């Protein structure tokens, strides 16, 4: 059964259904920085298992938010990128992040918020290949 058939009929619930789950929004935001291979996403996002990563990427692909394309320099390699539909979600995700911070502040829980850097390592660290080691050193 395809995921699309399981989405709710109400537009707001449909939108939330596509991005619900702990990692979908994180993956969309990470892919907002540009196309990335599975291994790069796996290395960058702390606490995300490879199985869940693949499952979430497949769901995002089925919803039309992410596309998978072969890497020209590697016959077996693929990279994921946001589709125009996925890119249209980025401002909404940023607004949700702002609202989440506002909500935490309003209910006196701002101290419970985590900096994004604790979950998603900056992309520049992985260009040099040192990101995974650095993440391990920092306890991620």
C-alpha positions as CSV (number, residue, x, y, z in Angstrom):
1,X,0.0,0.0,0.0
2,X,1.3,3.4,-1.0
3,X,1.8,6.1,1.7
4,X,-0.1,8.6,-0.4
5,X,-3.3,6.6,0.1
6,X,-2.9,6.7,3.9
7,X,-2.7,10.5,4.1
8,X,-5.7,12.2,5.7
9,X,-8.2,14.1,3.6
10,X,-8.1,17.4,5.5
11,X,-5.4,19.6,4.0
12,X,-3.8,20.6,7.4
13,X,-3.7,17.0,8.5
14,X,-2.4,15.9,5.1
15,X,0.5,18.4,5.4
16,X,1.3,17.4,9.0
17,X,1.1,13.7,8.0
18,X,3.8,14.2,5.3
19,X,6.3,15.8,7.7
20,X,5.3,14.0,10.9
21,X,7.9,11.8,12.5
22,X,11.0,12.9,14.2
23,X,13.4,12.7,11.3
24,X,11.4,13.9,8.2
25,X,11.6,17.6,9.0
26,X,15.3,17.2,10.0
27,X,16.0,15.4,6.7
28,X,14.2,18.1,4.7
29,X,16.1,20.9,6.4
30,X,19.4,19.0,5.8
31,X,18.6,18.5,2.1
32,X,17.7,22.2,1.9
33,X,21.5,22.7,2.0
34,X,21.8,20.9,-1.3
35,X,21.9,17.3,-2.7
36,X,23.5,14.7,-0.4
37,X,24.3,11.1,-0.5
38,X,22.8,8.6,2.0
39,X,26.2,8.2,3.7
40,X,26.5,11.9,4.2
41,X,23.1,12.2,5.7
42,X,23.8,9.2,7.9
43,X,27.0,10.8,9.1
44,X,25.5,14.2,9.7
45,X,22.4,13.3,11.7
46,X,23.1,12.0,15.2
47,X,20.9,9.2,16.5
48,X,19.4,8.3,13.1
49,X,19.8,4.7,12.2
50,X,20.5,3.8,8.6
51,X,17.2,1.8,8.3
52,X,15.1,4.7,9.5
53,X,17.0,7.0,7.3
54,X,16.2,4.9,4.2
55,X,12.6,4.4,5.3
56,X,12.1,8.2,5.8
57,X,13.8,9.1,2.5
58,X,11.6,6.6,0.7
59,X,8.5,8.1,2.3
60,X,9.6,11.7,1.4
61,X,10.3,10.5,-2.1
62,X,6.9,8.9,-2.4
63,X,5.2,12.1,-1.2
64,X,7.1,14.0,-4.0
65,X,9.2,16.0,-1.6
66,X,12.6,14.4,-2.3
67,X,14.0,12.8,-5.5
68,X,16.8,10.2,-5.8
69,X,19.3,10.6,-8.6
70,X,22.3,8.6,-9.6
71,X,25.8,10.1,-9.0
72,X,27.7,10.4,-12.3
73,X,31.0,9.5,-10.7
74,X,29.8,6.4,-8.9
75,X,27.8,3.7,-10.7
76,X,26.2,2.5,-7.4
77,X,25.9,5.9,-5.7
78,X,22.8,8.0,-5.4
79,X,22.1,11.3,-4.0
80,X,18.9,12.8,-2.6
81,X,17.7,16.3,-3.3
82,X,14.6,18.3,-2.6
83,X,12.1,18.6,-5.4
84,X,10.5,22.0,-6.0
85,X,7.6,20.8,-3.8
86,X,10.0,19.9,-1.1
87,X,11.7,23.3,-1.4
88,X,8.3,25.0,-1.0
89,X,8.1,23.4,2.5
90,X,11.4,25.0,3.8
91,X,9.8,28.4,4.8
92,X,7.0,26.5,6.5
93,X,9.5,24.4,8.4
94,X,11.5,27.5,9.5
95,X,8.2,29.1,10.7
96,X,7.4,25.9,12.7
97,X,10.9,26.0,14.2
98,X,10.3,29.7,15.2
99,X,6.9,28.8,16.6
100,X,8.3,25.9,18.5
101,X,10.9,28.1,20.2
102,X,8.2,30.7,20.9
103,X,6.0,28.0,22.5
104,X,8.8,26.7,24.6
105,X,9.5,30.3,25.8
106,X,5.8,30.9,26.6
107,X,5.4,27.8,28.7
108,X,8.8,28.3,30.5
109,X,10.5,25.4,28.8
110,X,13.0,27.2,26.6
111,X,15.9,25.5,28.6
112,X,14.7,22.1,27.2
113,X,15.3,23.1,23.6
114,X,18.3,21.6,21.8
115,X,20.6,23.5,19.5
116,X,20.3,22.1,16.0
117,X,24.1,21.4,16.0
118,X,23.6,18.7,18.6
119,X,21.5,16.7,16.1
120,X,22.7,17.8,12.6
121,X,26.4,18.3,12.1
122,X,27.3,21.1,9.7
123,X,27.8,20.0,6.1
124,X,31.3,21.6,5.8
125,X,32.7,19.1,8.3
126,X,31.9,16.2,6.0
127,X,33.6,17.7,3.0
128,X,36.9,17.0,4.6
129,X,35.8,13.6,5.8
130,X,36.4,14.5,9.5
131,X,32.8,15.0,10.5
132,X,32.0,11.5,11.8
133,X,35.2,11.5,14.0
134,X,34.4,15.0,15.3
135,X,30.8,13.9,16.1
136,X,32.1,10.9,18.0
137,X,34.5,13.1,20.0
138,X,31.6,15.4,20.9
139,X,29.5,12.4,22.1
140,X,27.0,12.4,19.3
